[in-house]
Amino acid sequence: MENSSIIGVDKTQVPPLNQKRILAFVNHFLVNTCNFLNEFALGCETKFVEMERQLQKTEASLIILEAKLASIPTDHLVPSEGANVPAQSEKPIEAPTPDSEITSMSEKPVDEAPAEPAGVRACEDVRYRKFFKMLHVGVPAAAVKQKMQSEGLNPRLLDTPDMVLADGVRE
């Protein structure tokens, strides 16, 4: 029992620790810790630089896309969100026949008054025209559909641009 009791140990009889060996252990620990922290910091910095480069590319692409959208001539004014008709009231009528498309594309005499159509094609509707232009310049369809939905419009009309809308708005 005398050996297991630390209290009764005479500390003058215990040999001293080798200071050079302890110093070598502490030194080794500090060098390894510093190397690890330096490598970690370098890895983080590399990732931050790569993220910054990707962000700059994205910003440049956005600026180019905005410039493309701005260069498209807009011959109409886009109504405010409050003037939009809810998507539930849109009722498809019938798709135009090829003959009616040809006659609508041909020039009509100035004397003749244009007949009032039964509806407007979705791609010609004032409310939807800007979304079809966004698709035309390369904006992803999913993003355009989400934007249409946020403005209270029917995003399914992007898939059927020739659908005739009974409540369509023409310029």
LONUNU-987495 format. One record per residue (C-alpha): residue number from 1; y, x, z. Coordinates in Angstrom, 1 decimal. Example, Ala and Ser with C-alpha at 12.3 -4.5 7.8 and 13.67 -1.06 7.14 Angstrom:
// LONUNU-987495
(pt 1, (-4.5, 12.3, 7.8));
(pt 2, (-1.1, 13.7, 7.1));
// end
This chain:
// LONUNU-987495
(pt 1, (0.0, 0.0, 0.0));
(pt 2, (2.3, 2.9, 0.5));
(pt 3, (2.2, 3.7, -3.3));
(pt 4, (3.1, 0.2, -4.3));
(pt 5, (6.2, 0.0, -2.1));
(pt 6, (9.3, 1.3, -3.8));
(pt 7, (11.4, 1.0, -0.7));
(pt 8, (9.5, 3.8, 1.1));
(pt 9, (9.7, 6.3, -1.8));
(pt 10, (11.6, 9.4, -1.1));
(pt 11, (13.9, 9.9, -4.0));
(pt 12, (14.4, 13.5, -3.4));
(pt 13, (10.7, 14.0, -4.3));
(pt 14, (11.0, 12.3, -7.7));
(pt 15, (11.6, 14.7, -10.6));
(pt 16, (14.9, 14.3, -12.5));
(pt 17, (14.9, 12.8, -16.0));
(pt 18, (15.3, 15.1, -19.0));
(pt 19, (18.9, 14.6, -20.0));
(pt 20, (18.4, 16.1, -23.5));
(pt 21, (15.6, 13.6, -24.2));
(pt 22, (17.7, 10.6, -23.0));
(pt 23, (20.6, 11.8, -25.0));
(pt 24, (18.4, 12.1, -28.1));
(pt 25, (17.2, 8.5, -27.6));
(pt 26, (20.7, 7.1, -27.1));
(pt 27, (21.9, 9.1, -30.1));
(pt 28, (19.1, 7.8, -32.3));
(pt 29, (19.8, 4.2, -31.2));
(pt 30, (23.5, 4.5, -32.0));
(pt 31, (22.9, 6.1, -35.4));
(pt 32, (20.4, 3.4, -36.4));
(pt 33, (22.6, 0.6, -35.2));
(pt 34, (25.6, 2.0, -37.1));
(pt 35, (23.6, 2.4, -40.3));
(pt 36, (22.3, -1.2, -40.0));
(pt 37, (25.8, -2.6, -39.4));
(pt 38, (27.2, -0.6, -42.3));
(pt 39, (24.5, -1.9, -44.7));
(pt 40, (25.0, -5.4, -43.5));
(pt 41, (28.8, -5.2, -44.0));
(pt 42, (28.3, -3.8, -47.5));
(pt 43, (25.8, -6.6, -48.4));
(pt 44, (28.3, -9.2, -47.1));
(pt 45, (31.2, -7.7, -49.0));
(pt 46, (29.1, -7.6, -52.2));
(pt 47, (28.2, -11.3, -51.9));
(pt 48, (31.9, -12.1, -51.2));
(pt 49, (33.0, -10.2, -54.3));
(pt 50, (30.3, -12.0, -56.4));
(pt 51, (31.4, -15.4, -55.0));
(pt 52, (35.1, -14.6, -55.8));
(pt 53, (34.1, -13.6, -59.4));
(pt 54, (32.2, -16.9, -59.8));
(pt 55, (35.2, -18.9, -58.4));
(pt 56, (37.6, -17.2, -60.8));
(pt 57, (35.2, -18.0, -63.7));
(pt 58, (35.1, -21.6, -62.6));
(pt 59, (38.9, -21.8, -62.3));
(pt 60, (39.3, -20.3, -65.7));
(pt 61, (36.9, -22.8, -67.2));
(pt 62, (38.8, -25.6, -65.5));
(pt 63, (42.1, -24.4, -66.9));
(pt 64, (40.6, -24.2, -70.4));
(pt 65, (39.1, -27.7, -70.0));
(pt 66, (42.5, -29.1, -68.8));
(pt 67, (44.2, -27.5, -71.7));
(pt 68, (41.7, -29.0, -74.1));
(pt 69, (42.2, -32.4, -72.6));
(pt 70, (46.0, -32.0, -72.7));
(pt 71, (45.8, -31.1, -76.4));
(pt 72, (44.2, -34.4, -77.3));
(pt 73, (46.8, -36.7, -78.6));
(pt 74, (47.2, -39.8, -76.5));
(pt 75, (48.6, -42.7, -78.4));
(pt 76, (48.3, -45.1, -75.6));
(pt 77, (49.2, -45.3, -71.9));
(pt 78, (46.4, -45.4, -69.4));
(pt 79, (46.7, -48.5, -67.1));
(pt 80, (46.9, -47.8, -63.4));
(pt 81, (43.9, -48.5, -61.3));
(pt 82, (45.3, -51.7, -60.0));
(pt 83, (45.4, -53.1, -63.5));
(pt 84, (41.7, -52.5, -64.2));
(pt 85, (39.5, -55.4, -64.7));
(pt 86, (36.3, -55.2, -62.5));
(pt 87, (33.2, -54.2, -64.3));
(pt 88, (31.3, -57.4, -63.4));
(pt 89, (33.5, -59.5, -65.8));
(pt 90, (32.6, -57.4, -68.8));
(pt 91, (30.2, -59.4, -71.1));
(pt 92, (28.8, -57.8, -74.2));
(pt 93, (29.0, -59.9, -77.3));
(pt 94, (27.3, -58.5, -80.4));
(pt 95, (27.3, -55.1, -82.0));
(pt 96, (29.3, -54.9, -85.2));
(pt 97, (27.3, -55.0, -88.5));
(pt 98, (27.7, -52.1, -90.9));
(pt 99, (29.6, -54.3, -93.3));
(pt 100, (32.2, -55.2, -90.7));
(pt 101, (32.7, -51.6, -89.8));
(pt 102, (33.3, -50.7, -93.4));
(pt 103, (35.9, -53.5, -93.9));
(pt 104, (37.6, -52.6, -90.6));
(pt 105, (37.9, -49.0, -91.8));
(pt 106, (39.3, -49.8, -95.2));
(pt 107, (43.0, -50.2, -95.6));
(pt 108, (44.3, -53.8, -95.6));
(pt 109, (47.3, -54.9, -97.6));
(pt 110, (50.6, -55.0, -95.6));
(pt 111, (51.1, -58.7, -96.4));
(pt 112, (47.8, -59.7, -94.8));
(pt 113, (47.9, -60.3, -91.0));
(pt 114, (44.9, -58.8, -89.2));
(pt 115, (42.5, -61.4, -87.8));
(pt 116, (42.1, -61.4, -84.0));
(pt 117, (38.7, -59.9, -83.3));
(pt 118, (36.3, -61.6, -80.9));
(pt 119, (36.2, -58.4, -78.7));
(pt 120, (36.8, -54.7, -78.7));
(pt 121, (34.3, -51.9, -79.0));
(pt 122, (33.9, -50.0, -75.7));
(pt 123, (35.0, -46.7, -77.3));
(pt 124, (38.2, -48.4, -78.5));
(pt 125, (39.0, -50.1, -75.3));
(pt 126, (42.2, -48.7, -73.6));
(pt 127, (40.5, -48.6, -70.3));
(pt 128, (37.5, -46.6, -71.6));
(pt 129, (39.1, -44.4, -74.3));
(pt 130, (40.0, -41.5, -72.0));
(pt 131, (36.4, -41.3, -70.7));
(pt 132, (35.0, -41.1, -74.3));
(pt 133, (37.5, -38.3, -74.9));
(pt 134, (36.3, -36.5, -71.8));
(pt 135, (32.8, -36.6, -73.2));
(pt 136, (34.1, -35.4, -76.6));
(pt 137, (35.6, -32.2, -75.1));
(pt 138, (32.4, -31.4, -73.2));
(pt 139, (32.8, -32.8, -69.7));
(pt 140, (29.3, -33.6, -68.3));
(pt 141, (28.3, -37.2, -68.7));
(pt 142, (27.3, -37.5, -65.0));
(pt 143, (30.8, -36.4, -63.9));
(pt 144, (32.5, -38.9, -66.4));
(pt 145, (30.3, -41.7, -65.2));
(pt 146, (31.1, -40.9, -61.5));
(pt 147, (34.8, -41.0, -62.4));
(pt 148, (34.5, -44.3, -64.2));
(pt 149, (32.7, -45.8, -61.2));
(pt 150, (35.4, -44.6, -58.8));
(pt 151, (37.9, -46.4, -61.0));
(pt 152, (35.9, -49.6, -60.9));
(pt 153, (34.6, -49.5, -64.5));
(pt 154, (31.1, -49.9, -65.8));
(pt 155, (29.6, -46.3, -66.4));
(pt 156, (26.7, -47.7, -68.5));
(pt 157, (29.1, -48.3, -71.4));
(pt 158, (29.2, -44.5, -72.1));
(pt 159, (25.6, -44.9, -73.3));
(pt 160, (26.6, -47.7, -75.7));
(pt 161, (30.1, -46.9, -77.2));
(pt 162, (29.7, -49.5, -80.0));
(pt 163, (29.1, -52.4, -77.6));
(pt 164, (31.7, -55.1, -78.1));
(pt 165, (33.5, -56.2, -74.9));
(pt 166, (34.7, -59.8, -74.8));
(pt 167, (37.5, -58.9, -72.3));
(pt 168, (38.3, -55.6, -74.1));
(pt 169, (41.9, -54.4, -74.2));
(pt 170, (43.2, -53.1, -77.5));
(pt 171, (46.5, -51.3, -77.9));
// end
